[in-house]
Amino acid sequence: MADDGRSIAEAVGSVTDGVSVWCSSNSSRKRKRAGQDEVVNTFQEHNGFHPLYAGREPTSLCGLRFQKFNAHWNAIEGHVNDIFTRLNMQANDRIVQFVEKAYSPVPDVGAGCIKIPYREVPTGLVFAGINIPDYELLFVQVAERLSQTTTHRVAMLPSQKCLTLKATVKLLIEQLIGTAFADDDGYEESSAPIEKPSTARLPAYDMQMLATWRARSSLQGNLVAIIPDFECFEPEVLQDLIAMCSEYQDTLPFVLLFGMATSMHALHHTLSRATLKLLRTEKFKLHHSSESINAIVDELIVKPNPFGIKLAWEPYELLLNTYQLHTLSVGSFVRSLKYVLMDLYFSNSLSVLLGGDPSTPQFQGVLDTLTEDHLTEIRMMRSFKVHVERLVETEPDRAAALLLHDPSLKQWIVESMQELQGYHIRYGAALSCLEALQDAVKSPSFKRPQRTLHLLGLREEVADSEKCLTSDIKSFLEAWLKILAGTNLCQDECTTIDGLLGDIDDFVDSDSDSDDQRRGRVVAPVVRSKRRTNTSRRTAVVELVDKGSWEEVMKKISDFFRSFLRKAMKRYADLPLHELHYFANASRVRKAFHPQPRAAIQTALGQTRHYLKCDCCVQTSNTDGVILHTQNDISIAYKLYLECGRMINLYDWFVAFGAVVEKEREDAVDKTQIQARFVRAIAELQFLGFIKGTKRKTDHVLRLVWGSV
């Protein structure tokens, strides 16, 4: 028995084959529903977008959803690229200037001086942050700008394609010359005699080929080699490449650009001292990724624009926490936005109403094409129900018209969309005003980035705005007036701010009080505002404010702040048809970008009938909890695995497996075949991470996973 257990253990330990995937084929099934061929054709025609409402959605509206998704995402992607370009414009200019002046003429030395040979390779160190893939666009833009506006030649050398010096030099020469070479090493075969050197050519990885090409061409610019991921590059390959560039510097003016994720310590740790002497370095620092996130949130999520996207607070908080706590990747944030946009257009039939001005004839044309299913879905929205319940008490006839009369409902849709547009304009202006307030306060504890302010605005947790001094109040009131004057929906607020500025000017210019008294009155409201406990609020004494005093001016400004922010940044969920604009399905985003493979694997092993679609493994009331012999081998081994403890005896496991396999079978099964099937099942479980070998007992394995799904 012990020998059998050890043989099984040795067989399990020697298995190196992967796990095969079992899939069910549905190609042989007959289509039971008429018109399914048309649905399949529509699915293929619109790249996965299929008609909703069980296929009752018109094909034109399905195609319109797909077209709007493509147009919307292309606009967002182009705007993100513009944001990267704008934020890195200064760094791009400095890098281009560095390349152009890398080999500028050296001033003539004196007659009695000796000119030292120039062997240092100009090298730019681009500190791009910890997520180098996010800055691939930057290096592409630099390469395009150097290639189009100058005579320089540029080559991109990613680490995954430069594992050896031969591959690195070959890729470098191919990109600089613009010609792809075959994968041959040596000399070209020819029927001519070998002693004739005219039939031979240089290998594709020889720098002499590049030197000969440059000598024959009229190229006057530099040769730029960009390594976007310096830390991932092989140190030996990089040292040899730098040495070759230094040796050929008389004929090949190389300029190196390294994309670095850490610090200068990585450069000194990777390269030897002899190699570092061959470099003449200059540092370039790019913007922080948080600046990109703030710009994306401001221009794509907060500001009202035709290509923007609105997120409810739950999915927005999920995307923000993923960036701040896990990835720190702008690319991951943008990919999440793309998934949100795709899901919004893919699963929402009413997305045909997005991205347009409700007052245009195009929007009215789309509104007229809505079917009864679309209007019914609108009437089933929670915001519509709340709106109708409010109208029942004041305007019962209008509530009945919205429920029964389709033209009235369509007119209400236009009014609600216009109301949402006005809310977005006021909300964006209020958020800009909060930023101006933070700049005026100049307090580190009060300063919050824009992405956090937007999250607080979605939650209705806007910060208090009372800690200000006289000069600060006037400066940020003027900033507020400039921001609100840019919108056509905040005229009343602009008039109020003008009045408050007039009150401040009248108070400052008056000679009724001395400067010391005035300065003491300025500090008074700040001291009282520090009492923020619940007890202080309940027991606060209402003070009488003298008319024309500084306390009255401060009270007016404070009341205006609160009323304006409460009005402009009210809950989006209180607006009609907010479900149409705001994506609120955070669980779907979490499932897509934060998967749980363990649950899926355990479900597949425990309930294989849902994956294999077979009728022989159906559990009934009589067979509930019984391991069927018709199940897959790995499923049988997994169910027996759930009954074991921390240390599993392989021989006992094998005996139980054989008992299940031989159950209810008329013909006898060969023991060798059972052992082979058991070894394969155990190897697959080991590959999936359920068990591992142990040195304490050679015929036992260690259980790693507890609990079942």
C-alpha positions in Angstrom: 0.0 0.0 0.0 2.8 2.4 0.8 4.5 1.6 -2.4 1.4 2.4 -4.4 1.1 5.7 -2.5 4.7 6.6 -3.3 4.3 5.7 -7.0 1.2 8.0 -7.2 3.1 10.8 -5.4 6.0 10.4 -7.8 3.6 10.5 -10.8 1.9 13.6 -9.5 5.3 15.4 -9.0 6.5 14.5 -12.4 3.5 15.8 -14.3 4.3 19.0 -16.2 1.4 19.0 -18.7 -1.0 21.9 -18.6 -4.7 21.7 -18.0 -7.0 21.3 -21.0 -10.1 23.4 -21.3 -13.5 21.6 -21.8 -15.9 23.5 -23.9 -19.4 22.6 -25.1 -20.2 22.9 -28.7 -23.5 24.6 -29.6 -23.0 24.5 -33.4 -25.1 21.4 -33.8 -28.1 22.7 -31.9 -31.1 23.6 -33.9 -32.5 27.1 -33.7 -35.8 27.0 -32.0 -36.9 30.5 -32.5 -37.9 32.1 -35.8 -35.9 35.2 -36.8 -32.8 34.2 -34.9 -30.7 34.3 -38.1 -31.6 38.0 -38.5 -30.5 38.7 -34.9 -27.2 36.9 -35.5 -26.6 39.0 -38.6 -27.4 42.2 -36.7 -25.0 41.1 -33.9 -22.2 40.6 -36.5 -23.0 43.8 -38.4 -22.7 46.1 -35.4 -19.6 44.4 -33.8 -21.4 42.8 -30.9 -24.3 45.3 -30.4 -27.5 43.3 -30.6 -31.2 44.5 -30.5 -32.6 44.7 -27.0 -36.1 44.1 -25.7 -35.8 40.4 -26.8 -35.0 41.5 -30.3 -37.8 43.9 -30.7 -35.6 47.0 -30.8 -35.4 48.4 -34.4 -32.2 47.7 -36.2 -31.7 51.4 -37.0 -31.6 52.3 -33.3 -29.2 49.4 -32.6 -26.9 50.7 -35.3 -27.3 54.2 -33.9 -26.1 53.0 -30.5 -23.0 51.5 -32.1 -22.3 54.6 -34.1 -22.7 56.9 -31.1 -20.4 54.7 -29.0 -17.7 54.8 -31.7 -18.0 58.6 -32.1 -18.1 59.2 -28.3 -15.1 57.0 -27.6 -13.0 58.5 -30.5 -13.7 62.0 -29.1 -12.7 60.9 -25.6 -9.6 59.2 -26.8 -8.5 62.2 -28.8 -9.2 64.5 -25.9 -7.1 62.3 -23.6 -4.2 62.5 -26.1 -4.6 66.2 -26.2 -4.4 66.4 -22.4 -1.2 64.4 -22.4 0.3 66.6 -25.1 -0.7 69.8 -23.4 0.6 68.7 -20.0 3.9 67.5 -21.4 4.4 70.3 -23.9 7.2 71.9 -22.0 9.0 68.6 -21.4 8.6 67.8 -25.2 10.2 71.1 -26.1 13.1 70.5 -23.8 13.7 67.0 -25.1 13.6 68.2 -28.7 16.0 71.0 -27.9 18.3 68.6 -26.1 18.5 66.4 -29.2 19.1 69.3 -31.6 21.9 70.7 -29.5 23.5 67.4 -28.4 26.4 67.8 -30.9 26.6 71.5 -31.1 30.1 72.8 -32.2 32.6 73.1 -29.3 34.3 76.5 -29.1 37.9 76.5 -30.4 40.5 75.9 -27.8 43.7 78.0 -27.5 46.8 77.4 -29.4 48.6 75.9 -26.4 45.8 73.6 -25.4 45.3 70.0 -26.3 41.9 68.9 -27.6 40.6 65.8 -25.8 38.8 63.2 -27.8 35.0 63.5 -27.3 33.6 60.1 -26.5 30.6 60.9 -24.2 27.2 59.9 -25.6 24.5 62.5 -25.0 21.8 60.8 -22.8 18.5 62.2 -21.7 17.0 60.7 -18.5 13.2 61.1 -18.7 11.7 60.5 -15.3 8.1 59.5 -16.2 6.9 57.9 -12.9 6.3 54.3 -11.9 3.9 53.4 -14.8 6.1 53.6 -17.9 3.4 52.1 -20.2 1.3 55.2 -19.5 4.0 57.3 -21.1 4.3 55.4 -24.3 2.3 58.1 -25.9 4.8 60.7 -24.9 7.7 58.9 -26.5 5.7 58.3 -29.6 4.9 62.0 -29.8 8.6 62.9 -29.3 9.6 60.4 -32.0 7.0 61.8 -34.4 8.0 65.4 -33.7 11.7 64.6 -34.2 11.0 62.7 -37.4 8.6 65.3 -39.0 10.0 68.7 -38.0 13.7 67.8 -38.0 16.2 65.6 -39.9 16.8 63.2 -37.0 16.2 59.5 -37.2 14.4 57.8 -34.3 14.4 54.2 -33.1 12.2 52.8 -30.3 13.9 49.9 -28.3 11.4 48.2 -25.9 13.0 45.7 -23.5 10.8 42.8 -24.5 12.3 42.9 -28.1 15.9 43.5 -27.0 16.9 40.4 -25.0 20.3 40.1 -26.7 22.8 42.5 -28.2 22.2 41.0 -31.7 18.5 41.6 -31.6 18.9 45.1 -30.1 21.4 46.3 -32.8 19.3 44.7 -35.5 16.1 46.4 -34.4 18.1 49.7 -34.0 19.4 49.5 -37.6 16.1 48.4 -39.1 14.2 51.4 -37.6 16.9 53.9 -38.4 17.4 52.8 -42.0 13.7 52.0 -42.5 14.3 48.5 -43.9 13.4 45.1 -42.4 16.1 42.4 -42.7 15.7 38.6 -42.8 16.6 36.5 -39.8 19.9 35.3 -41.2 23.3 35.6 -39.6 26.3 35.5 -41.8 26.9 35.9 -45.4 24.5 35.6 -48.3 24.7 32.4 -50.3 25.7 32.7 -53.9 26.7 30.5 -56.8 29.8 32.6 -57.4 33.1 31.4 -56.0 33.7 32.0 -52.3 37.0 33.8 -52.9 35.2 36.8 -54.5 34.3 39.2 -51.7 31.8 41.0 -53.9 29.1 38.5 -53.1 29.4 38.9 -49.3 27.4 41.4 -47.3 27.6 42.6 -43.7 25.2 41.0 -41.2 22.1 43.0 -40.2 23.5 43.5 -36.7 26.8 45.1 -37.6 27.2 48.8 -36.9 29.4 49.1 -40.0 26.3 48.7 -42.1 24.7 51.7 -40.4 27.9 53.7 -40.8 28.1 52.9 -44.5 24.4 53.9 -45.0 24.9 57.2 -43.3 28.0 58.0 -45.3 26.1 57.4 -48.6 23.0 59.3 -47.5 22.6 63.0 -47.2 21.4 62.8 -43.6 22.6 65.5 -41.4 20.6 64.9 -38.2 21.3 62.8 -35.1 20.4 59.1 -34.5 18.1 58.9 -31.5 17.6 55.7 -29.7 14.7 55.7 -27.2 14.5 53.0 -24.4 11.2 53.6 -22.7 11.7 51.1 -19.9 15.2 51.4 -18.6 14.7 49.3 -15.4 13.5 46.3 -17.5 16.4 46.4 -19.9 19.2 43.8 -19.7 22.2 45.5 -18.0 24.8 43.6 -20.1 23.0 44.4 -23.4 22.7 48.0 -22.5 26.3 48.4 -21.5 27.5 46.8 -24.7 25.1 49.0 -26.7 26.5 52.2 -25.0 30.1 51.1 -25.6 29.3 50.6 -29.3 27.6 54.0 -29.6 30.6 55.6 -28.0 33.1 53.9 -30.4 31.2 54.9 -33.5 30.6 58.4 -32.3 32.8 59.9 -35.0 30.6 58.6 -37.8 27.3 57.9 -36.0 26.0 60.8 -33.7 23.9 58.8 -31.3 21.6 60.4 -28.7 20.0 58.1 -26.1 16.8 58.7 -24.2 16.0 56.6 -21.2 12.6 56.4 -19.7 13.1 55.9 -15.9 10.5 55.0 -13.4 12.6 55.4 -10.2 15.6 57.6 -9.6 19.2 58.1 -10.4 20.2 55.3 -8.1 18.8 52.8 -10.7 21.2 54.2 -13.3 24.2 53.8 -11.0 23.0 50.4 -9.9 22.4 49.1 -13.4 25.5 50.4 -15.3 29.1 49.9 -14.4 31.4 52.8 -13.6 33.3 52.5 -16.9 30.0 52.7 -18.8 28.8 55.7 -16.8 31.9 57.6 -17.9 30.7 57.2 -21.5 27.4 59.1 -20.8 26.7 62.8 -20.7 23.3 62.9 -18.9 20.6 65.5 -18.6 17.4 65.1 -16.6 13.8 65.7 -17.8 10.9 65.4 -15.4 7.4 64.8 -16.6 4.2 65.8 -14.9 2.8 63.6 -12.1 0.0 61.2 -13.0 -2.3 62.9 -10.6 -2.3 66.0 -12.8 -3.5 63.9 -15.7 -6.3 62.3 -13.6 -7.4 65.8 -12.4 -7.4 67.1 -16.0 -9.4 64.0 -17.2 -11.9 64.3 -14.4 -12.3 68.0 -15.0 -12.7 67.9 -18.8 -14.4 64.6 -19.3 -16.5 64.0 -16.2 -17.2 67.4 -14.6 -17.5 69.9 -17.4 -20.6 69.7 -19.6 -19.4 68.8 -23.0 -20.9 66.6 -25.8 -18.3 63.9 -25.4 -18.2 63.8 -21.6 -19.3 60.9 -19.4 -21.2 61.0 -16.1 -20.5 58.6 -13.3 -22.5 58.0 -10.1 -20.6 58.2 -6.9 -20.2 54.4 -6.4 -18.5 53.6 -9.8 -16.5 56.9 -9.6 -15.3 56.0 -6.1 -14.3 52.6 -7.3 -12.3 54.0 -10.2 -10.7 56.6 -8.0 -9.7 54.1 -5.2 -8.3 51.7 -7.8 -6.1 54.5 -9.1 -5.0 55.9 -5.7 -4.6 52.6 -3.8 -3.6 50.0 -6.4 -2.4 51.0 -9.9 -1.5 54.7 -10.0 -2.0 54.2 -13.7 -3.7 56.7 -16.0 -4.0 54.1 -18.7 -5.9 51.8 -16.4 -8.3 54.7 -15.5 -8.9 55.5 -19.1 -9.6 51.8 -19.9 -12.1 51.7 -17.1 -13.8 54.8 -18.6 -13.9 53.0 -22.0 -15.6 50.0 -20.4 -18.1 52.2 -18.6 -18.9 53.9 -21.9 -19.2 50.6 -23.8 -21.5 49.1 -21.2 -23.6 52.3 -21.2 -24.3 52.1 -24.9 -24.3 48.3 -25.1 -26.9 47.5 -22.4 -29.0 50.7 -22.4 -31.4 51.1 -25.2 -32.1 54.7 -24.2 -28.5 55.7 -24.8 -29.6 56.9 -28.3 -30.7 60.1 -26.5 -27.2 60.9 -25.2 -24.6 63.2 -26.8 -27.0 65.7 -28.4 -28.7 69.0 -27.7 -32.4 68.4 -26.8 -33.4 71.6 -28.8 -32.0 70.4 -32.1 -34.1 68.7 -34.9 -31.7 65.7 -34.8 -32.6 65.0 -31.2 -36.3 65.4 -32.0 -35.9 62.9 -34.9 -34.4 60.3 -32.6 -37.1 61.0 -30.0 -39.8 60.3 -32.7 -38.3 56.9 -33.5 -38.6 55.6 -29.9 -40.9 52.6 -29.7 -43.4 51.7 -27.0 -40.8 49.6 -25.2 -38.5 52.7 -24.9 -41.3 54.8 -23.5 -42.3 52.1 -21.1 -38.8 51.8 -19.8 -38.8 55.6 -19.1 -42.0 55.3 -17.2 -40.5 52.5 -15.1 -37.6 54.7 -14.0 -37.4 55.6 -10.3 -36.9 59.3 -11.0 -40.0 59.3 -13.2 -42.1 57.7 -10.5 -40.9 60.2 -7.9 -41.7 63.1 -10.3 -45.2 61.8 -11.0 -45.9 61.3 -7.3 -45.1 64.9 -6.7 -47.3 66.0 -9.6 -50.3 64.0 -8.4 -50.7 66.4 -5.4 -50.3 69.7 -7.4 -51.0 68.9 -11.1 -53.0 65.6 -11.4 -53.9 66.3 -15.0 -50.2 66.6 -16.0 -49.3 63.5 -14.1 -52.0 61.5 -16.0 -50.8 62.9 -19.3 -47.3 61.7 -18.6 -48.6 58.3 -17.8 -51.0 57.9 -20.7 -50.1 60.4 -23.4 -46.9 59.7 -25.4 -46.4 63.2 -26.9 -46.6 64.7 -23.4 -44.0 62.2 -22.2 -41.7 63.1 -25.1 -42.1 66.8 -24.4 -41.2 66.1 -20.7 -38.1 64.2 -21.8 -36.9 67.3 -23.7 -37.5 69.5 -20.7 -35.8 67.1 -18.3 -32.7 66.8 -20.6 -32.5 70.6 -20.7 -32.8 70.7 -16.9 -29.9 68.2 -16.6 -27.8 70.2 -18.9 -28.4 73.3 -16.8 -27.5 71.3 -13.7 -24.2 70.2 -15.2 -23.3 73.7 -16.1 -24.0 75.0 -12.6 -22.3 72.0 -10.9 -19.1 72.6 -13.0 -19.1 76.3 -12.1 -19.6 75.5 -8.4 -16.7 73.1 -8.4 -14.5 75.7 -10.0 -15.6 78.2 -7.3 -14.6 75.7 -4.6 -11.1 75.5 -6.2 -10.9 79.2 -6.2 -11.9 79.2 -2.5 -9.1 76.7 -1.7 -6.5 78.8 -3.5 -7.7 81.8 -1.4 -7.5 80.0 1.9 -4.0 78.7 1.3 -4.3 76.0 4.1 -2.8 72.6 3.6 -5.5 71.0 5.7 -8.2 72.7 3.5 -6.6 71.8 0.1 -8.1 68.9 -1.7 -7.5 67.8 -5.3 -10.3 68.2 -7.9 -11.0 64.5 -8.2 -11.7 64.4 -4.4 -13.8 67.5 -4.6 -16.0 65.9 -7.3 -16.4 62.8 -5.1 -17.5 65.0 -2.2 -19.9 66.8 -4.5 -21.5 63.6 -5.6 -21.9 62.6 -2.0 -23.1 66.0 -0.9 -20.2 66.4 1.5 -18.9 69.8 0.3 -16.4 71.4 2.7 -17.3 74.4 4.9 -16.1 77.8 3.6 -15.7 80.1 6.6 -12.0 80.3 7.3 -11.1 83.4 5.3 -9.6 86.8 5.9 -10.6 90.2 4.3 -8.2 90.3 1.4 -8.8 86.6 0.7 -12.6 87.1 0.7 -12.4 89.8 -1.9 -10.0 87.9 -4.1 -11.9 84.7 -4.3 -15.3 86.6 -4.6 -13.8 88.3 -7.7 -12.7 84.8 -8.9 -16.2 83.5 -8.3 -17.7 86.3 -10.3 -15.4 85.7 -13.2 -16.3 81.9 -13.2 -20.0 82.4 -12.9 -20.1 85.2 -15.5 -19.0 82.6 -18.0 -22.3 80.8 -17.7 -25.7 82.1 -18.6 -27.5 80.3 -15.8 -26.0 82.1 -12.7 -27.0 85.8 -13.3 -28.7 86.0 -9.9 -25.6 84.8 -8.2 -23.4 87.3 -10.1 -25.7 90.1 -8.9 -25.4 88.9 -5.3 -21.6 88.8 -5.5 -21.5 92.3 -7.0 -23.5 93.5 -3.9 -21.2 91.7 -1.5 -18.1 93.2 -3.2 -19.7 96.6 -2.8 -20.4 96.0 0.9 -16.7 95.0 1.4 -15.5 98.1 -0.4 -17.8 100.3 1.6 -16.6 98.8 4.9 -12.9 98.9 4.1 -13.1 102.5 2.9 -15.1 103.7 5.9 -13.3 105.6 8.7 -15.7 104.6 11.5 -13.2 102.1 13.0 -9.5 101.9 13.3 -7.4 99.3 11.6 -6.8 97.4 14.8 -10.5 97.2 15.6 -11.2 96.1 12.1 -8.5 93.4 12.3 -9.9 92.2 15.6 -13.4 91.9 14.1 -12.0 89.9 11.1 -10.6 87.3 13.5 -13.8 87.0 15.6 -15.9 84.9 13.2 -12.9 82.6 12.6 -12.6 81.9 16.3 -16.3 81.2 16.7 -16.4 78.8 13.7 -13.9 76.4 15.4 -16.7 75.1 17.7 -18.1 72.3 15.4 -19.4 69.8 18.0 -23.0 68.7 18.1 -23.5 70.1 21.6 -22.2 73.5 20.5 -24.6 73.5 17.6 -27.6 72.7 19.8 -26.7 75.1 22.6 -25.5 78.0 20.3 -26.8 81.4 21.3 -28.2 83.5 18.5 -26.2 86.8 18.5 -27.5 90.1 17.3 -25.4 91.5 14.6 -25.1 95.2 14.3 -26.2 96.6 11.0 -23.3 97.8 8.9 -20.7 95.9 10.9 -18.1 93.5 9.6 -20.0 90.6 11.3 -23.0 91.4 9.1 -20.8 91.3 5.9 -19.3 88.0 7.0 -22.8 86.6 7.7 -24.0 87.6 4.3 -21.1 86.0 2.6 -21.4 82.8 4.6 -25.1 82.5 3.9 -24.5 83.1 0.2 -21.8 80.4 0.2 -24.1 77.8 1.7 -27.2 78.6 -0.3 -25.3 78.7 -3.6 -23.4 75.4 -3.0 -26.6 73.6 -1.8 -28.4 74.8 -4.9 -25.7 74.2 -7.5 -24.4 70.9 -6.0 -27.6 69.2 -5.0 -27.9 65.4 -5.3 -28.0 64.3 -8.9 -30.4 61.5 -7.9 -33.1 64.1 -7.3 -33.2 65.1 -10.9 -35.5 63.5 -13.4 -34.0 61.1 -15.9 -30.6 61.0 -14.1 -30.5 57.3 -14.7 -30.1 58.1 -18.4 -26.9 60.1 -17.9 -25.2 58.7 -14.8 -23.7 55.2 -14.9 -24.4 53.6 -11.6 -23.6 49.9 -12.1 -20.4 49.7 -10.0 -20.7 45.9 -9.5 -20.2 45.3 -13.3 -17.1 47.4 -13.3 -15.8 45.6 -10.3 -16.5 42.3 -11.8 -14.7 43.2 -15.0 -11.5 44.8 -13.5 -11.4 43.0 -10.1 -12.2 39.4 -11.0 -12.4 36.6 -8.5 -11.1 33.5 -10.4 -11.2 31.3 -7.4 -15.0 31.5 -7.1 -15.4 30.8 -10.9 -13.0 27.8 -10.8 -14.7 26.3 -7.7 -18.1 26.7 -9.2 -17.0 25.0 -12.4 -15.5 22.1 -10.5 -18.4 21.7 -8.2 -21.2 22.2 -10.8 -19.8 21.0 -14.1 -23.3 20.5 -15.6 -23.6 24.3 -16.0 -20.5 24.4 -18.1 -20.6 21.1 -20.0 -24.4 21.3 -20.6 -24.8 17.5 -20.2 -27.9 15.7 -19.0 -26.0 12.8 -17.3 -24.8 14.9 -14.3 -28.1 16.4 -13.3 -28.6 16.3 -9.5 -32.0 15.2 -8.2 -33.5 14.9 -4.8 -32.3 11.3 -4.6 -28.8 12.0 -5.8 -28.3 15.3 -3.9 -24.8 15.2 -2.3 -23.8 12.0 -4.1 -20.7 12.0 -6.4 -21.8 10.7 -9.8 -19.4 8.5 -11.8 -20.5 10.3 -15.0 -18.8 13.6 -13.9 -15.4 14.7 -15.1 -12.4 13.2 -13.4 -11.2 16.5 -12.0 -14.7 17.2 -10.7 -14.8 13.8 -8.9 -11.3 14.4 -7.4 -12.4 17.9 -6.3 -15.5 16.8 -4.5 -13.4 14.1 -2.7 -10.9 16.9 -1.9 -13.6 18.9 -0.1 -14.0 16.0 2.4 -10.3 15.8 3.3 -8.3 17.5 6.0 -5.1 19.5 5.9 -2.9 16.5 5.0 -4.4 14.3 2.3 -3.2 10.7 1.9 -2.8 10.1 -1.9 -3.6 6.4 -1.6 -6.8 6.9 0.3 -7.8 9.6 -2.2 -7.0 7.1 -5.1 -9.1 4.4 -3.5 -12.1 6.7 -3.1 -11.7 7.9 -6.7 -11.6 4.4 -8.0 -14.7 3.5 -6.0 -16.6 6.4 -7.6 -15.4 5.6 -11.1 -16.3 1.9 -10.9 -19.7 2.5 -9.3 -22.7 1.3 -11.3 -20.6 0.1 -14.2 -21.2 -3.4 -15.6 -17.8 -3.8 -17.2 -14.7 -3.8 -15.1 -12.3 -0.9 -15.4 -8.5 -1.5 -15.6 -6.7 -0.4 -12.5 -3.9 1.2 -14.6 -6.4 3.3 -16.5 -8.0 4.5 -13.2 -4.6 5.4 -11.9 -3.7 7.3 -15.0 -7.0 9.3 -14.8 -6.4 10.0 -11.1 -2.9 11.2 -11.7 -4.1 13.6 -14.4 -6.9 14.9 -12.2 -4.5 15.5 -9.3 -2.0 17.2 -11.6 -4.7 19.6 -12.8 -5.7 20.4 -9.2 -2.0 21.0 -8.4 -1.8 23.3 -11.4 -4.8 25.3 -10.2 -3.3 25.7 -6.8 -5.5 23.5 -4.7 -2.7 21.2 -3.4 1.1 21.1 -3.1 3.6 18.4 -2.2 5.2 18.2 1.2 8.5 16.8 2.5 7.0 15.7 5.8 5.2 12.7 4.2 6.1 11.6 0.7 2.7 9.9 0.1 0.7 12.9 1.3 -0.1 16.3 -0.2 -1.0 19.6 1.6 -4.5 21.1 1.1 -4.3 24.8 0.3 -7.9 25.9 -0.3 -10.6 25.9 2.3 -14.3 26.5 1.7 -16.4 25.8 -1.3 -18.7 27.9 -3.6 
